[in-house]
Amino acid sequence: MCEEKLTVAKVGKPAPDFEASAFINGEFKKVKLSDYRGKWVVLCFYPSDYTFV
């Protein structure tokens, strides 16, 4: 069985590191939040975006 570790974001604390797919320069790539350490980052989440519902 595969166990996933649940990490919870907390107000006033650094965001937990995570990996996600991103559409960059015409292709999907894997990126990690830690790739942008020391830089300003804006995260946007769109539930059901790019779905054909």
C-alpha positions, 0 to 999 in steps of 0.5 A: 500500500502507498502512503501519502504524507499530508502537509498542511499550510498554516497562516503566517508560516512558510508554505510547504514544498510541493511538486506540480505540473505547470504549462510553461512555454507551450509544454507541461513541466514538473516544478517544485515550490522550492525551485523558486525559493527567495523569489516572489511567487503567486499561486493560482488554483482553478478547480476544473480548469482545462476540463471539458465539463 
